[in-house]
Amino acid sequence: MHGSVEHSWGWGHSAPSPLLLLTLFLFAAPFGLLGETTRQVSLEVIPNWLGPVQNLLHIRAVGTNSTLHYIWSSLGPLAVVLVATNTPHSTLSVNWSRLLSPEPDGGLMVLPKDSIQFSSALVFTRLLEFDSTNVSDTAAKPPGTPYPPYSLADFSWNNITDSLDPATLSATFQGHPMNDPTRTFANGSLAFRVQAFSRSSRPAQPPRLLHTADTCQLEVALVGASPRGNRSLFGLEVATLGQGPDCPSVQEQHSIDDEYAPAVFQSPIVRAFFGSQNNFCAFNVTFGASTGPGYWDQHYLSWSMLLGVGFPPVDGLSPLVLGIMAVALGAPGLMLLVGGLVLLLYHKKYSEYQSIN
């Protein structure tokens, strides 16, 4: 990563792919919010007392001198608002009548307002599908002829409460299009699994992205949906809130450790918190390559990313890689040492002169 300021960021993983890189979404964040080694994490589904159940998940990660708030919702397209405060006592306030109105400004607030040091948002707007049948591996972007996209604002989502798991600090948004005349999602779904962490570690399951207490992981899975072509590629359109006149920068960073290296293929809730500003920047994340293997093989794909405040966790060399390096570098050295000792003893044995009487 370049620069000396701290950042909010994300990175992704999707398999399989020959590429080993990280994609980072960079935003400035104050230094005082960073470096919490542990946090007290809680998950809560905010109930709507005024009507039908609405999916509004609040993840609150409290540190010694700061709090991170992740507000996930499927009101409209799936979106997350990230707010960092400089106090362990900040709270989320929800005004449901305003949030569900045509003018949701002010429906979400983190209090006290003067404790907010940083805020941003990601909106997952559309599921994209491309026909890559006639696309070579050297073809330029886009990765194929696009089919009409699926708008995530038109998806029907499960009740998030049913998937809430306090033990793993996770919950899953699972949905399918409400209007599906071709029944492409008759046996399929698009799922977003959100997981928070109280300390630095790696999950037991792949892709084992290194996380810290300042991060939240999102795993996206498309399962069982019927592709509209013989070699369909899929992707996500993602919008992020700009912090100035320009869009946030995107950097690619190669990992030094292939064992853990991820492979990347290259809105009411937001308005309720940020108001009517519309400085959004959109980008696409495409899963797979036209040369395959791809979704058409097993009708399954997954992608993982981390969101948080601060510098991304730095990959160190894993025990496996260290062991391989020790064997690779140590064996020749040991052979040289043994060979030197043998030559020394051999030379000593035949260089001793004894007179014969």
Stockholm file with secondary structure:
# STOCKHOLM 1.0

chainA/1-357         MHGSVEHSWGWGHSAPSPLLLLTLFLFAAPFGLLGETTRQVSLEVIPNWLGPVQNLLHIRAVGTNSTLHYIWSSLGPLAVVLVATNTPHSTLSVNWSRLLSPEPDGGLMVLPKDSIQFSSALVFTRLLEFDSTNVSDTAAKPPGTPYPPYSLADFSWNNITDSLDPATLSATFQGHPMNDPTRTFANGSLAFRVQAFSRSSRPAQPPRLLHTADTCQLEVALVGASPRGNRSLFGLEVATLGQGPDCPSVQEQHSIDDEYAPAVFQSPIVRAFFGSQNNFCAFNVTFGASTGPGYWDQHYLSWSMLLGVGFPPVDGLSPLVLGIMAVALGAPGLMLLVGGLVLLLYHKKYSEYQSIN
#=GR chainA/1-357 SS CCSSSEEEEEEEEESSCSCCCEEEECEEECGGGCCCSBCEEEEEECCCTTSSCCCEEEEEEECSSCEEEEEEECSSSEEEEEEEESSTTCEEEECHHHHTSSCCTTSEEEESGGGEEEEEEEEEEEEEEEECTTCCTTCCSSSSEECCCEEGGGEEECCGGGGCBTTTTEEEEEEEESCCTTCTTTTCEEEEEEEECSBSBCCSSTTCCCBCTTEEEEEEEEESCCCSSTTEEEEEEEEEECSSSSCCCEEEECCSCTTTCCCCCCCHHHHHHHCSCCCEEEEEEEESCTTSCCHHHHSEEEEEEEEEESSCCCCCCCHHHHHHHHHHHHHHHHHHHHHHHHHHHHHHHHHCCCCCC
#=GC SS_cons         CCSSSEEEEEEEEESSCSCCCEEEECEEECGGGCCCSBCEEEEEECCCTTSSCCCEEEEEEECSSCEEEEEEECSSSEEEEEEEESSTTCEEEECHHHHTSSCCTTSEEEESGGGEEEEEEEEEEEEEEEECTTCCTTCCSSSSEECCCEEGGGEEECCGGGGCBTTTTEEEEEEEESCCTTCTTTTCEEEEEEEECSBSBCCSSTTCCCBCTTEEEEEEEEESCCCSSTTEEEEEEEEEECSSSSCCCEEEECCSCTTTCCCCCCCHHHHHHHCSCCCEEEEEEEESCTTSCCHHHHSEEEEEEEEEESSCCCCCCCHHHHHHHHHHHHHHHHHHHHHHHHHHHHHHHHHCCCCCC
//
